[in-house]
Amino acid sequence: MIVSQKKPFEEILKAIGPSKKIFIIGCGECATTCKTGGEKEVLEIKNLLEQKGKIVTGSTIPDAPCIASQIKAHLAKNRKAVSEAEAFLVLACGLGVQSVLENDRNKTPVYTGCDTLFGSVLDVTGLIFSERCAMCGECVLNITGGICPVTR
């Protein structure tokens, strides 16, 4: 699981800038679990944007926006709302943001509403995230008995 945290709303507003019409994309997996990009968070950011005079053309929450086929299907299913948008706000990790950017045929500007923190294991209670992978590209777990020397 990729752990993310919400960006401050003022930072999101600054990034979006003059874009008036926004389409919001959440994440049904990692960001939902982190409470940064699920249904509740998409509705919250929609309300905040509208309070600041932005128009939210629509929203969608693919299970995993980092999977190209899923984001393509969700963009196609929401074609009208997507075509009206001047920008996308993605409430997911950096992988989801990049996937949206790469799979949008209209090349709509894409902004992130989250900061990606680390790869994690979620405990059996579903409440505790434990950093286990720094995604360093130099995995030695086969030598260290499954313990990452970078994160633990």
Secondary structure as UniProt FT lines:
FT   STRAND          2..6
FT   HELIX           9..16
FT   TURN            17..18
FT   STRAND          21..25
FT   TURN            28..29
FT   HELIX           30..33
FT   TURN            34..35
FT   HELIX           39..51
FT   TURN            52..53
FT   STRAND          55..60
FT   TURN            65..66
FT   HELIX           68..77
FT   HELIX           79..84
FT   STRAND          87..90
FT   HELIX           94..103
FT   TURN            105..106
FT   STRAND          110..112
FT   STRAND          114..122
FT   TURN            124..125
FT   STRAND          129..133
FT   TURN            141..146
FT   TURN            149..151
//
